[in-house]
Amino acid sequence: VQLQASGGGLVQAGGSLRLSCSVSVPIFSIDTLGWYRQSPGKQRELVATISSSRNTNYASSVKGRFTISRDSAKNTVYLQMNSLKPDDTAVYCCNAHSPYSSINSWGRGTLVTVSS
């Protein structure tokens, strides 16, 4: 399974960005799709996940500001990020996880920079 993230860039604090992650297989076959991020000097952290039944889970730091969604017709998962803060600056990457299919794939990240 291959994933390709896009949509990162430079934005001012308070602004918005939408990240997209294109998946090479039908996403209805993927149990969980997720977005993770890593800042310099920090460990990778979970941002948000969405299950095949569309149940969502968010890090407390982004709850209420970020929204994860999936479009099966386009085999794409999105991360809408609003009210961005400088602390949101990181490389964001997407993940596809299906334990029973032995799938745990990561895409190359996209850089999000939030200026104060």
Secondary structure as GFF3:
##gff-version 3
##sequence-region A 1 116
A	DSSP	beta_strand	3	6	.	.	.	ID=ss1
A	DSSP	beta_strand	9	12	.	.	.	ID=ss2
A	DSSP	beta_strand	17	23	.	.	.	ID=ss3
A	DSSP	three_ten_helix	27	29	.	.	.	ID=ss4
A	DSSP	beta_strand	32	38	.	.	.	ID=ss5
A	DSSP	beta_strand	45	51	.	.	.	ID=ss6
A	DSSP	beta_strand	56	58	.	.	.	ID=ss7
A	DSSP	beta_strand	66	71	.	.	.	ID=ss8
A	DSSP	beta_strand	76	81	.	.	.	ID=ss9
A	DSSP	three_ten_helix	86	88	.	.	.	ID=ss10
A	DSSP	beta_strand	90	98	.	.	.	ID=ss11
A	DSSP	three_ten_helix	99	101	.	.	.	ID=ss12
A	DSSP	beta_strand	103	106	.	.	.	ID=ss13
A	DSSP	beta_strand	110	115	.	.	.	ID=ss14
###
